[in-house]
Amino acid sequence: MSQVLIITHEPLRKNLSGPGVRALEMARALAERQQVTVATPYPPEIADDRCRLAEYSFDRPSDLKRLAEQAAVLVVQGFTLSQFPFLGELEAAIVVDLYCPFTIEHLEMTRSRGTGMNRSAAEWIAVEADAADVLTVQNLQLAAGDFFLCASERQRDFWIGALHTAGRINPRTYAEDPTLRSLIDVVPFGLPAQPPPEQGHLPAVMKGVRAGIRASDHILLWAGSILDWQDPQTLVRAVAAISARRQDVKLFFMGTRHPNPSVPPMRAVRESIEIARELGVLDSFVFFNDWVPYTDRWRYLIEADLGLSTHHDHLETALSFRTRMLDYLWAGVPIVCTAGDVLSSLVKQKNLGAVVPAGDVGQLAAAIERLVDDTDERARCRSRLFEVAEEFRWRRVVAPLARFCDAPRLAPDRAHPRRRLSFQAGGNRRVRRWMKRALLRIGVPEARVQQARRLMPVRMMLGLLNRRAR
């Protein structure tokens, strides 16, 4: 059995966000055949008898290093390799989880929070530098990984292009496997082995309990958080339009306050609340909840009549995998969503609800009312949803990662000493350029920055940045 360390930047608490859920559930599935530890930067508030949960600290890299030195496989996400560059120097095989294309999310967040093309020259310089920094982090991941995960075949095509440009699809990796499945494969989000339990003796959590929601009302549920690159605003407007015709359709957002304290408040949350208030539907037809504990989410799902997911027409949507939409499959909740992402294609192909154009209030409202009023169709959707859910059980979707952990190895181009050194040197140069911009922006004098670039190892520059950021 291999020692596998999954490193997440999210807290493992009762209130879990997507990356934390993914790390925990992958660990549970892998633990059937491997010895798995999940490392989190905060004290774990949950316990698990299938895998070990361990805390590390951004201030004490030695905590994580001790854990990593015991592992044969490291599974990393996001900024982990940039925050802890020593991980790339260990003998362990590195699996990079690319299920969240965060560089595209960053571009969309920058666009949505800006003023279009009407920025000053100084603003453009700052925006472009930030985007370059984030891209540097991604490219370091592409250089360091031995095996890569993504969430869909559409994402895989995108990442193959990125890996090719990064030099990772080369004579050595292609000779080993011309399909490239041994370099990058699909591990989508998954679902628990069993469907959610029945309500039993537990009281309701929305219907007849929440002020403004009657026991006879139809609940539209938005599972998970509200993010700036999604489009809850159009959904709020659609529900407001429905409320002018009928009183029995209510929209409930499960999460507005992200459980990770380092995640800033999302503009889309504020805008959605303001729109609901302006249209006179706040706390009467549209309800916003702080967060629902991961283990309690089923209680909300089984009360829902429809599950909603709406988003804009842009690149982030095309490459996204709306993870909390899978909960609708798990609980058999018919789905109404906007077109453009992978899961909306699944909804349309398998007839799991309704798919409408992005940004169209009228068509969205019409689709909601049609399914709310068609009890028989909702029942048929529910049956089909349970069938499709079988394809997404964690034990099944994690298979490519499990196979790699059964026989971990370095990628053929990373295993070759000369090639591995060139990747490390290139990565260090990119990190140094990134560090220079970051240090200057937080006020380190330019003379000291230039001295640091000449004399300091990359890890010391990271330490200086971290100390100044605190």
C-alpha positions as a printed Julia matrix, in Angstrom:
470×3 Matrix{Float64}:
   0.0    0.0     0.0
   1.35   3.41   -0.99
   1.48   6.3     1.43
  -0.63   9.02   -0.19
  -0.74  12.63    1.05
  -3.55  14.84   -0.26
  -2.86  18.51    0.47
  -5.76  20.95    0.51
  -5.73  24.69    1.16
  -9.29  24.52    2.55
 -10.37  23.91    6.15
 -11.82  20.5     6.96
 -14.71  21.72    9.06
 -18.41  21.0     9.26
 -18.89  23.72    6.65
 -16.93  22.38    3.69
 -16.38  24.08    0.33
 -15.67  22.31   -2.96
 -11.88  21.79   -2.72
 -12.21  20.5     0.85
 -15.02  18.14   -0.14
 -12.96  16.84   -3.06
  -9.86  16.22   -0.95
 -11.82  14.43    1.77
 -13.93  12.27   -0.53
 -10.99  11.29   -2.74
  -9.12  10.27    0.38
 -12.02   8.16    1.6
 -12.29   6.4    -1.75
  -8.53   5.79   -2.03
  -8.33   4.52    1.55
  -9.85   1.22    0.47
  -6.47   0.32   -1.07
  -3.95   2.95    0.13
  -2.83   4.59    3.36
  -4.1    8.13    2.95
  -3.54  11.36    4.88
  -5.31  14.65    4.17
  -3.32  17.72    5.18
  -5.28  20.91    5.94
  -3.95  24.32    7.08
  -6.5   24.59    9.9
  -7.29  22.27   12.84
  -9.71  19.61   11.51
 -13.15  19.83   13.06
 -14.3   16.5    11.67
 -13.07  12.97   12.24
 -12.79  10.08    9.83
 -12.0    6.44   10.49
 -11.03   5.74    6.87
  -8.17   8.2     6.47
  -5.94  10.34    8.65
  -6.54  14.1     8.9
  -3.5   16.21    9.77
  -2.92  19.93   10.27
  -0.12  21.95    8.74
   0.67  25.66    8.95
   1.65  28.24    6.35
   3.94  29.7     9.04
   5.67  26.39    9.77
   6.52  24.64    6.48
   8.33  21.94    8.46
   4.96  20.5     9.53
   4.01  19.79    5.93
   7.51  18.67    5.01
   7.45  15.95    7.68
   4.15  14.67    6.31
   5.35  14.84    2.7
   8.63  13.01    3.37
   6.63   9.96    4.46
   4.55   9.82    1.28
   5.07   8.05   -2.01
   2.42  10.19   -3.71
   1.56  13.85   -3.18
  -1.79  15.13   -4.49
  -1.8   18.93   -4.73
  -4.18  21.7    -5.82
  -3.97  25.39   -6.58
  -1.1   27.37   -5.08
   0.35  24.54   -2.98
   3.52  23.98   -5.02
   4.22  27.71   -5.14
   3.66  28.14   -1.42
   5.78  25.09   -0.56
   8.4   24.68   -3.33
  10.29  22.04   -1.34
   7.55  19.58   -2.32
   8.98  19.48   -5.83
  12.39  18.44   -4.48
  11.17  15.28   -2.75
  11.27  11.79   -4.22
   7.5   11.41   -4.11
   5.45  11.33   -7.3
   3.35  14.5    -7.68
  -0.27  14.38   -8.79
  -1.62  17.82   -9.74
  -5.39  18.19   -9.49
  -6.46  20.61  -12.24
 -10.23  20.17  -11.78
 -10.56  23.9   -11.06
  -9.03  26.09  -13.82
  -8.29  28.92  -11.4
  -6.48  31.09  -13.96
  -9.74  31.33  -15.93
 -11.7   32.03  -12.75
  -9.22  34.8   -11.99
  -9.72  36.35  -15.44
 -13.49  36.25  -15.04
 -13.36  37.73  -11.54
 -11.08  40.52  -12.8
 -13.42  41.24  -15.7
 -16.62  41.19  -13.65
 -15.18  43.49  -10.98
 -13.77  45.98  -13.45
 -15.09  48.57  -15.88
 -14.62  46.67  -19.1
 -11.9   48.17  -21.29
 -12.19  51.55  -19.56
  -9.2   51.21  -17.25
  -6.31  53.59  -16.8
  -2.82  52.59  -17.92
  -1.8   52.02  -14.3
  -4.86  49.86  -13.67
  -4.1   47.74  -16.74
  -0.5   47.25  -15.59
  -1.69  46.03  -12.17
  -4.37  43.76  -13.65
  -2.0   42.24  -16.18
   0.69  41.69  -13.54
  -1.78  39.88  -11.28
  -2.88  37.66  -14.17
   0.75  36.89  -15.0
   1.4   35.94  -11.37
  -1.51  33.52  -11.35
  -0.44  32.05  -14.69
   3.06  31.53  -13.29
   1.6   29.45  -10.47
  -0.29  27.32  -12.99
   2.78  26.83  -15.19
   4.81  25.68  -12.2
   2.19  23.03  -11.61
   2.41  21.9   -15.21
   6.2   21.65  -14.96
   6.24  19.73  -11.67
   3.5   17.11  -12.08
   3.96  13.42  -12.8
   0.24  12.8   -13.28
  -2.6   15.27  -13.76
  -6.31  15.11  -12.97
  -9.14  17.1   -14.51
 -12.92  16.98  -14.2
 -14.16  16.34  -17.77
 -13.06  15.41  -21.27
 -13.6   19.04  -22.28
 -11.2   20.14  -19.56
  -8.76  17.43  -20.62
  -8.58  18.88  -24.14
  -7.86  22.3   -22.64
  -5.14  20.99  -20.32
  -3.5   18.89  -23.05
  -3.02  22.12  -24.98
  -1.52  23.77  -21.91
   0.76  20.78  -21.22
   1.9   20.74  -24.84
   2.81  24.44  -24.72
   4.6   23.85  -21.39
   6.78  21.18  -23.02
   5.29  18.27  -21.09
   3.96  16.51  -24.17
   7.33  15.59  -25.6
   9.09  12.56  -27.11
   9.45  10.84  -23.72
   5.87  11.25  -22.46
   4.4   10.52  -25.89
   6.55   7.4   -26.36
   5.33   6.06  -23.02
   1.65   6.49  -23.9
   0.38   8.13  -27.13
  -3.12   8.38  -25.58
  -1.6   10.49  -22.76
  -3.95   8.83  -20.24
  -0.89   7.99  -18.14
  -0.09  11.72  -18.03
  -3.56  13.25  -17.61
  -6.92  11.59  -16.99
 -10.44  12.5   -15.91
 -11.51  12.32  -12.26
 -14.71  14.35  -11.93
 -16.38  15.21   -8.68
 -18.15  12.18   -7.24
 -21.09  11.12   -5.12
 -21.44   9.05   -1.93
 -22.08   5.34   -2.34
 -25.6    5.6    -0.91
 -28.43   8.02   -1.73
 -29.38  10.55    0.95
 -31.4    9.21    3.89
 -35.11   9.8     4.32
 -36.31  12.68    6.47
 -37.4   10.23    9.17
 -38.25  11.83   12.49
 -36.18  14.96   11.83
 -38.09  18.22   11.42
 -38.15  20.08    8.09
 -35.5   22.75    7.5
 -37.3   24.94    4.96
 -40.93  24.07    4.31
 -43.19  25.3     7.06
 -40.16  26.2     9.2
 -38.39  29.13    7.56
 -40.36  32.36    7.88
 -42.0   33.07    4.54
 -41.91  29.46    3.28
 -45.11  27.45    3.65
 -45.27  23.67    3.83
 -47.14  23.65    0.5
 -44.65  25.84   -1.37
 -42.39  24.65   -4.18
 -38.72  25.08   -3.31
 -36.08  26.08   -5.88
 -32.69  25.24   -4.35
 -29.32  26.75   -5.19
 -26.8   24.29   -3.74
 -23.39  25.53   -2.69
 -21.99  29.04   -2.72
 -22.64  32.07   -4.92
 -19.61  32.95   -7.03
 -18.87  36.0    -9.13
 -18.59  34.0   -12.35
 -22.09  32.55  -11.91
 -25.38  34.33  -12.64
 -27.72  34.2    -9.62
 -28.94  37.7   -10.55
 -30.93  36.42  -13.55
 -32.44  33.7   -11.37
 -33.57  36.23   -8.77
 -35.23  38.28  -11.51
 -36.96  35.15  -12.88
 -38.37  34.28   -9.45
 -39.55  37.87   -9.02
 -41.37  37.58  -12.34
 -42.98  34.31  -11.23
 -44.03  35.9    -7.91
 -46.22  38.36   -9.82
 -48.32  35.41  -11.06
 -48.27  32.99   -8.13
 -47.31  32.79   -4.45
 -46.08  29.19   -4.13
 -42.57  29.26   -5.72
 -39.69  30.12   -3.36
 -35.94  30.3    -4.05
 -33.44  29.27   -1.35
 -29.67  29.9    -1.61
 -27.86  27.41    0.63
 -24.59  29.33    1.05
 -23.53  32.98    0.95
 -20.69  33.06    3.5
 -17.72  30.95    2.37
 -16.33  28.65    5.11
 -12.74  29.53    4.22
 -11.98  32.83    6.01
  -9.35  33.73    3.4
 -11.93  33.85    0.58
 -13.17  37.44    0.15
 -16.93  38.18   -0.01
 -18.3   37.71   -3.5
 -19.77  40.68   -5.35
 -22.5   38.42   -6.77
 -23.86  37.81   -3.26
 -24.28  41.5    -2.57
 -25.78  42.17   -6.0
 -28.27  39.3    -5.73
 -29.48  40.49   -2.33
 -29.81  44.06   -3.63
 -31.8   42.91   -6.67
 -34.12  40.84   -4.48
 -34.66  43.83   -2.21
 -35.32  46.21   -5.1
 -37.84  43.81   -6.66
 -39.62  43.29   -3.35
 -38.96  39.54   -3.05
 -36.23  39.42   -0.38
 -37.24  37.11    2.52
 -40.65  36.57    0.94
 -39.82  34.71   -2.27
 -35.98  34.71   -2.27
 -34.02  33.57    0.8
 -30.27  33.73    1.48
 -28.66  31.35    3.99
 -25.14  31.67    5.48
 -23.97  28.08    4.9
 -25.15  24.51    5.35
 -22.83  21.91    6.96
 -21.71  19.31    4.44
 -23.23  16.43    6.4
 -26.58  18.24    6.65
 -26.99  19.21    3.0
 -29.22  16.22    2.27
 -31.96  17.64    4.51
 -32.27  20.64    2.19
 -31.94  18.58   -0.97
 -34.77  16.19   -0.14
 -37.15  19.12    0.45
 -36.31  20.74   -2.89
 -38.6   20.47   -5.91
 -36.01  21.77   -8.39
 -32.26  22.34   -8.3
 -30.99  25.5   -10.01
 -27.68  26.5   -11.58
 -27.37  29.62  -13.73
 -24.28  31.17  -15.23
 -23.07  33.55  -17.94
 -21.84  32.66  -21.42
 -18.05  32.88  -21.14
 -14.91  30.74  -21.08
 -15.12  29.89  -17.37
 -18.54  28.35  -17.95
 -17.28  26.26  -20.87
 -14.46  24.8   -18.75
 -16.32  24.55  -15.44
 -17.6   21.51  -13.6
 -20.35  22.79  -11.28
 -19.61  20.44   -8.43
 -22.65  21.1    -6.26
 -24.92  20.26   -9.23
 -23.93  16.66   -8.57
 -25.85  16.85   -5.3
 -29.01  17.22   -7.4
 -28.16  13.88   -9.02
 -27.45  12.35   -5.63
 -30.81  13.41   -4.19
 -32.83  12.99   -7.38
 -33.75  16.69   -7.67
 -34.75  17.71  -11.23
 -32.42  20.39  -12.61
 -33.07  23.7   -14.32
 -29.84  25.28  -15.58
 -28.41  27.51  -18.25
 -26.56  26.08  -21.24
 -22.82  26.11  -21.8
 -21.12  23.87  -19.24
 -20.49  20.13  -19.24
 -23.24  19.27  -16.76
 -25.88  21.26  -18.65
 -25.06  19.04  -21.65
 -25.64  16.01  -19.41
 -28.99  17.42  -18.25
 -30.09  17.88  -21.85
 -28.74  14.53  -23.1
 -30.24  12.48  -20.26
 -33.44  14.56  -19.92
 -32.82  15.42  -16.28
 -34.78  18.67  -16.26
 -34.57  21.78  -18.43
 -31.76  23.76  -20.07
 -32.3   27.4   -21.08
 -30.14  30.1   -22.72
 -27.9   32.18  -20.47
 -29.3   35.49  -19.27
 -32.88  34.91  -20.49
 -35.24  35.75  -17.61
 -38.4   34.81  -19.53
 -37.27  31.36  -20.65
 -35.83  30.59  -17.23
 -39.1   31.53  -15.5
 -41.12  29.51  -18.03
 -38.95  26.39  -17.54
 -39.26  26.64  -13.76
 -43.05  26.97  -13.86
 -43.43  24.17  -16.39
 -41.56  21.68  -14.21
 -43.09  22.91  -10.96
 -46.56  22.21  -12.39
 -45.71  18.87  -14.05
 -45.55  16.41  -11.15
 -45.32  13.38  -13.47
 -42.35  14.79  -15.39
 -40.54  15.58  -12.16
 -41.03  11.97  -11.09
 -39.62  10.71  -14.39
 -36.65  13.08  -14.05
 -36.08  11.82  -10.54
 -35.85   8.22  -11.76
 -33.38   9.16  -14.51
 -31.3   11.21  -12.06
 -30.79   8.2    -9.8
 -29.66   6.14  -12.8
 -27.1    8.74  -13.89
 -25.87   9.15  -10.3
 -24.47   5.62  -10.42
 -21.88   6.8   -12.96
 -20.53   9.36  -10.47
 -19.94   7.32   -7.31
 -16.61   8.34   -5.76
 -15.36   4.75   -5.78
 -15.87   4.68   -9.53
 -14.65   8.12  -10.63
 -11.46   7.99   -8.57
 -10.23   4.88  -10.46
  -7.53   6.64  -12.59
  -5.97   8.14   -9.47
  -6.21   4.84   -7.61
  -4.38   3.06  -10.43
  -1.59   5.63  -10.32
  -1.26   5.3    -6.54
  -1.07   1.52   -6.88
   2.14   1.95   -8.88
   3.4    5.52   -8.44
   6.19   6.72  -10.71
   7.77   9.88  -11.97
   6.74  11.03  -15.42
   9.33   9.86  -17.96
  10.54  13.39  -18.69
  10.76  14.25  -14.96
  12.53  10.98  -14.18
  15.3   11.86  -16.63
  17.85  13.88  -14.6
  18.81  16.41  -17.28
  15.19  17.13  -18.17
  14.16  17.42  -14.53
  16.89  19.97  -13.82
  15.81  22.11  -16.76
  12.24  22.19  -15.49
  13.39  23.22  -12.03
  15.61  25.98  -13.43
  12.83  27.33  -15.63
  10.39  27.19  -12.73
  12.81  29.11  -10.5
  13.24  31.85  -13.09
   9.48  32.26  -13.42
   9.04  32.3    -9.65
  11.76  34.96   -9.3
  10.03  37.23  -11.82
   6.73  36.7   -10.02
   8.38  37.4    -6.66
   9.91  40.63   -7.92
   6.53  42.03   -8.93
   4.85  40.81   -5.75
   7.55  42.2    -3.43
   7.5   45.59   -5.12
   3.71  45.8    -4.83
   3.79  45.22   -1.06
   6.38  47.92   -0.5
   9.79  46.2    -0.4
  12.41  48.7    -1.67
  13.56  47.95   -5.22
  17.23  47.77   -4.2
  16.46  45.02   -1.72
  14.33  43.19   -4.29
  17.2   43.19   -6.79
  19.57  41.91   -4.09
  17.09  39.17   -3.18
  16.83  38.06   -6.8
  20.61  37.66   -7.01
  21.34  36.13   -3.63
  18.24  34.44   -2.23
  17.03  30.93   -3.0
  13.44  30.85   -4.19
  12.2   29.42   -0.89
  13.77  32.37    0.99
  12.08  34.83   -1.36
   8.79  33.08   -0.67
   9.43  33.41    3.03
  10.13  37.14    2.68
   6.92  37.6     0.72
   4.9   35.65    3.26
   6.31  37.67    6.18
   5.63  40.99    4.46
   2.1   39.85    3.46
   1.32  39.1     7.14
